[in-house]
Amino acid sequence: MRTTPGAGSRALAATLNVVERVGNALPHPFMLFVYLSILIAAVSAVAGWLGASVVHPGTGKQVMIHSILSGEGLTYVVTSALKNFVEFPPLPLVVVLMLGIGLAQQVGLIEAVLRRALAGVKPRYVTLTVMLVGIISHLASDASALIVPPLAAMVFLKMGRHPLAGLAAGFAATGAAFTANFVITSTDVLLSGITTAAAGIVAPGTTVSPLANYFFMPASAVMLAVVGTIVTEKIIEPRLGTYTPDPDDDAESPAAEPALNGKALRNAGITAVLYLLAVAIVTAVPGSPLRNPETGGLLKSPLLEGIVPILLMFFVSTAIAYGVTARTITSTSDIPALMSKSIKELSGFLVLIFVAAQAIAWFTWSNLGLLLAVHGAALLKSLGIGGILGLVGFSLLTAALSLVIASGSALWSLEAPTFVPMFMLQGVNPAYVQAAYRIADSSTNMMVPLSPYIAILLGFIQRYDKKARLGTLFSLMLPYTAAFYASWLLFFVVWPALGIPIGPGETFHIGR
């Protein structure tokens, strides 16, 4: 029986439709980044002409705003263009991983694995499983955003559900819930190092451990997985309706002969086990080159830093094992041909990334991001808000700043030297300041115009909806951003009231 949506559901749907229409009325993302670059150049020129400057909270040095339209700026624009593009962080990740994942898709391995996996999963648990897998995949850092969403879209499509709902759920799990996890990741190490340095400004010798948020983050992961499941099934899917494939689309992958499919999967599975076993053995050996040479651990180790090429070889080896057995690879020349076919899908992404890389680099070089962060911190400090209420205000400010400063580590490097000491002087544990930051920065990940992953997400969406533009993207991700941020912030506010440490030995007030 079909139920009539309530007034609240109709209002939400109408709001998202407005967001989509307004967003789609914007220029093509390529031109949007062009216009953004022009705006950055103009604002930096005005600020430079006025002699604007800002004191860096970390070094205490006076930093001038650089004008893109000055002689120095024009020299930077010309000499750095190729470097900005080639060294754009997501570029090698996308290209390298697509070589492996694309090959696995072209030979039919991914489709075969999904079919086999779906046979053992109850449909009602699929969305929750996607959310949990996406959150756990943060171990692969940025690579998770390139693996989980397209696979989630394929899972939904094979189940007769809308692939964009799966894609959105995958990006919400890997992007908007980025810092939540069940284990310690490189993000914990990076952020705690910055927090330790900031805490030392007022309390030399203070150490903030990578475990500082460990109790809170696994609990957050479970909570966000449930929230993400509800948003997907109650908001995103009903709004998308029924998916109708484009009849002009080519088949995603060649089909293996039924008699060969089981044998091919078996051989791919054996190859995967042997590959992972080899990596595990090499990693476990004392003095392993894959371990941190100083600590002997896995944090900041070549294993984690080299996860992308390791994943590439995993996909290539299993794809070849499957393809040879299934006869979708009949000669060695098929391998580069199939890889090339998958890379063709990146042509639009590469065009967009070139201009996006310039806009982001100009924004950083001009120091406009630093100016915004420091003045935002001063504003919050002038309001005299402290304690848990102050942390909420700080989180709101971070959410606003994260919309213009795409790099999470860069934003925390700017904010920490101001806010960590400020809250410590009020008796607030820096571990809680760090958690408040993580909630805001993570929740807004998929709504940052300057984020390189916006281009990636749009490219994935256009595989299923060729007319999709930025409005489509934002209307998909806005419900997750709002739901994640509101529920996560409430969870954070309630946590100290429950008397549970946010991490081992980390209570709300210092010294308690």
ABEGO torsion letter per residue (X at the ends): XBBBBBAAAAAAAAAAAAAAAAAAABBBAAAAAAAAAAAAAAAAAAAAAAGBBBBBAAAGBBBBBBBAABAAAAAAAAAAAAAAAAABAAAAAAAAAAAAAAAAAAAGAAAAAAAAAAAABBAAAAAAAAAAAAAAAAAAEAAAAAAAAAAAAAAAAAAGBBAAAAAAAAAAAAAAAAABBABBBAAAAAAAAAAAAAAAAABBGBBBBAAAAAAAAAAAAAAAAAAAAAAAAAAAAAAAEBBBBBAABBBABBBBBAAAAAAAAAAAAAAAAAAAAAAAAAAABBGBAABBAAAGBABGBAAAAAAAAAAAAAAAAAAAAAAAAAGABABAAAAAAAAAAAAAAAAAAAAAAAAAAAAAAAAAAAGAAAAAAAAAAAAAAAAGBBEAAAAAAAAAAAAAAAAABABAAAAAAAAAAAAAAAAAAAGBBAAAAAAAAAAAAAAAAAABAABAAAAAAAAAAAAABAABBAAAAAAAAAAAAAAAAAAAAAAAAAAAAAGBBABBGBBABBGX
